[in-house]
Amino acid sequence: MRVMALDIGEKRVGIAISDPAGLVAMPLAVLGAPRLLGDGAELKRLLSDYDDVGLVIVGLPMTMGGLNGPQADRVRVAGERVAELTRLPVRFVDERLSSVEAKRRMAEAGASARAQRGSVDMVAASLVLQSFLDSERNEQDRHSTQGGRDGESGRGGENGASVHDRWVP
């Protein structure tokens, strides 16, 4: 099953996708936020290219103290809209410093400031997604050696989609 990640900003949304095994995150695209989240057509088109997506994660802007940042409410509303449009489960994950790290890595790779401007959101989404995938794999490994898995709680959405709160380090 693939996992799609969204780094939702006010103007742009960075998108990343995992490989089918859910091991590796890859930057996919950057689209305008109104275009992606408006009527959902662009998001559905992207998902149709990857028909095995089973989960969407949305980066939630947190403060360094672990509290919701000033944009968190807006991102939560957008994430709930994604669940409604796609009928896929959505998980919110901590995205602290993902854009800073994306810019640092792109600069180290020699990307100009201009190139970074167009790509940093999807690179940030891929960093958040890779952290999520690694965390999930580590958790599965830990539970397989302990012989069980604790249940997760979430809120069920209207259309069968669910929105979960899950904080990934």
N, C-alpha and C positions, 0 to 999 in steps of 0.2 A: 504494500500500500504506500502510495506517495503522500507526502505532507506538503502543503503549500504554506508559505509564510508571507505575511503582509506587514510592512513597516509604514503605517498610515501617518502621513503628515498633513498639514493644512492644505498644501497645494499639490503634493505628489505622494504616490504610494509606490514603495519599492516592493517588488515581488520576487520571491525565491521559491524553488521547487526541489524536492528531494528526488533521489533516484528511486526506482520501483521498490527496492529493498528497504528504503528508509534509512540508509547509512550515510549518504553524502548529500550536502546541500549545494545547490548551484544558483547563482543569480540568474534571474529570468528577464525582468523588464521593469521599467519605471513608467507609470502612467499618471495622468492628472487625476487627482482625487475625485473631483466631480464626475469625470468621465467614467471612472471605475465603479464608483459607488452609487451613482445616480439611479439609472433604471436597471442596473445589473447586467446589461447586455454584454459589455466588455469583459466583465468578470466571468460570466457564463461561457463566453467564447474561449477565454483562456483555459477554463476548466475542461471544455470539450476537447482541447488539445491533449489533455492529460486526464483521461477518463477513469484512472485508477486512484485519484485523489480521495482520501478518506477522512482527512482532517485538515483544518485551516488553523494556523496559529497566528495570533495578532500580537505584535510587540506593544506592551503597555508602558508608557513613560513613567518611570518611578524616580523619586528623589534619591539622593545618595543615602538617606536615612531609611529607605525601604517603604516610603509612603507614596501614595498616588501623587504624581506630578501635576502641574497646572493643566496639562492637556489630556489627562487620563479620562475624564468624563466624556470628552468628545470622542476619544478613541474607543471607549467602551460602547458608545452609541453606534459608531461605525461598525464595530465588530459584531454587534447584535444584528445590524442591517445585513452584514455578510452572511450570518447564519440564516437569516430569513430568506435572502435571495438564493442561496445555494442549497439550502436544506442539508448542509454539512455541519458536523460539530465544530465549534470554534473554541479554542483555548487561548486565554490571555497569558502572556509570559513576560517576565521582566526584560526590558530592552535597555537597561541602563548602560550608557556609554557605547552603544553599538555604532552610532554614527561617528563618534570620535575614533573608535577603533577602525572603522571602515576607511575613514580619511587617512589615518596613519598608515594602514596597509597599502592603500592606493599610492600614497606619496612615496613609500619605500619602493614600490614597484615602478616608480618613475612617472606616474600619471600626473598630468598638468592640473592646475586648479580648475581649468575649463572642463577637462575630461571628468574630474571628480564630481563637478556640479551635476552632470547628467547621469552619473552612475552610482553615487554614494548611497542612495536609498536602497537600491537592489543589493548592493554589497552588504549593507547593514542588515537587510532582511535575511541574507544568506548566513551571516554570522549568528543572528538570533536563532535561525533554523538549525544550524549545525550544533549550537549549544543545546537546543531542545532535543535533537536526535541523540546526541551523546549522553545526555542526562537520562533519556528514556531507556537507552540500551544499558547504561550502568544500573538503572533501577531494575530492569528485567533480569540482569545477571545477578544482582543482589537477592532478588526474590526467588530466583530459581535455585539458589544455593540455600535459601532459608525455607523453601517449601511452601510458599504462599504469597498472595498479593493482597494488600489492604484495598478496600473499595475506595473509589473517589466519589466525591459529591459534586453535583453540578445543578444548574437550573435548566429545566427543559424549556425549549423554545416552542412557539406556537405551531410551527410546521414540522415538528419531529426533530429539528436540529436542537442541539444543546450548547450551552455556553458554560464553560468551566473556568474556574480560577485556579491557576497553577503557577507557582513561582519557581522559575528555573534560575539557579545561581549563575 
